Amino acid sequence: MSSAESAQSPESADMSGTERSPRPGRLAAAAAVAGVEGLALLVGGLYMLVTVLADGPEDLASAVMGAATLVALGLIPLAAARGLWLRRSWARGPAVITQILALPVAWQLLQADSVMIPAGIALAVFAVTGLVLLVSPSTTEALGIRRPGQDAPR
């Protein structure tokens, strides 16, 4: 093995040992957006679970199920973020769906007359930013996703 081959970083070589271009900044940013959203859902679900168990609401089963749902929903964008970081084309779908589902949630938060309005603004910014990053040509190219009618790479 030559010194040039041994100096390849995991970013620049895939499993077959062929050269890969550096990870585009937009792909890294899309992975970061999905990761932040996933962590927010996970933390929110855990916070809800701790609060529910500490306060002991009337309907404990529903409250625990709601918290567990938030935790489970947080795992989807976290998996997508990891997949995007590792350049897995499958990860774009769950990431896009997460951004699309975040938009109506942001809208509902913006309609509230409460302290949730800033959270709605932040969520809307994250969702729109994530969508723009995920449909970027540099992102789709880095993930190996071809447009309809585009020939396969040779």
N, C-alpha and C positions, 0 to 999 in steps of 0.2 A: 504494500500500500504506500503510495507516495505521500509526501508531506502535505501536498495540496488537498488530497482526498481526506486525510485525517484532520485537516483544519476546517472542514465543512461544518457549519453549524446545523442544528436540527431544522432551522428555518430554511436553509438553502438546499437541503437534500431531503427527498422523500424516502419512503421505505425501500424503494428499488435502487437507491443510490444515485438517481439522476438529479441534476441541478434544478433548483426551484428559485424563482425570483424572490426578492425580499417581500415580506408581508406588507401590503399596502396600508397606509395610515388609516384609510377609511374602513378597512376590514377590522383593524385593531380597535378603532373607535366604535364600530358596530358591536363588537364583542364586549367592549367595556359598557356600552349602554345596556345591552341585554343582561350583563352581569350585575349591574347596579339595580336594575329592575327586579331581577331574581332575588338579590339580597334584601331588597326592601320588602318584597312579599314574604320572604322567609322570616325576617325580623318581625314584621307586622303580625304574622301568624303566631310566632313564639310569644310575642308580647300579649297578644289576645289570649293565648292559652294560659299564661301565667296569671293574667288579670282575672280570667274566668275562674280558675282554680282558687285564687285568693278571695274573690268576692262571693263565690257560690251563688250564681244566679238561679232563678226559679227553674229554668229549663237548661240544666247542665249539659244534657246530651246534645242539644242543638248548638250550644255555644262551643262545645269541644269540637263538634263536627265542622263548624265554621272556621275555627282556628286550624284544624287539620287540613281543611280545603285550601286555606291560604298558604300553608307550608307546602302542600303538594303542588299548588300552582307556581310557587317560587322555584321549584326544582326544574320546571320546563325551561324558563329563560336561562337558568344557570347551565343546564345541559346544552342549550343552544349557544350560549356564550363560549363554552369550552370547545364545542364543535367548530364555531367560527374561528376561534383562535388557532385551532389545529387544521383549518382549511378543509373542513368536511362539508361537501355541498348540501347534505341533508339538513344541516343546521340552519340554513337560510329560511326554510319553510316555517319551523316553529318560532323563529325570531320575528318573521314578518307577521305571523298570526298574533303573537304577543303584542306587537305594536298596534295592530288594528284593534284588538280587544281593549287596549289601554285607552283608546280615544273616547269611546262612550263613557268610560269610567271617569276620565278627566272632565268630560262635559258635565256629568252629574255633580262632580265636586265643585265645578265652577258655578253651578246653579244654586248651591247652598249658601245660606246667609250665616256663615260661620267661619271659623279659623281654617276650614278645609279649602278655602279658595286658593291660597298659595300652593297647597299640595296639588290642586287641580292644574294650576299653571305649570308647575314643575313636571307633572306627569305628561301634560300635553306637549311640552317642549321636548321631553325625552322621547315620546312616541313619534313625533314628527321627525325629529333628528334621526332616530333609529331607522325609520322608513326610508328617509333620504339616503342614509348610508348603505342600507341593504340593497337598494335598487341601483346604486352607483355602478357604472360600467367597470370601474377598477375592482370593486368588490365581487361582482359576478364573474369577472375574468379570473380573479385569484382563486375563486371557488370552483372553477372549471365549468361554470354554467354557460351554455351557449344560447344565443337568441334563436328564435325560430328561423329556419332557413340558413343558418350559419353552418358552414362545413366544420366537420370534426378536425381538430389539430392533427397535423401530420408528423 
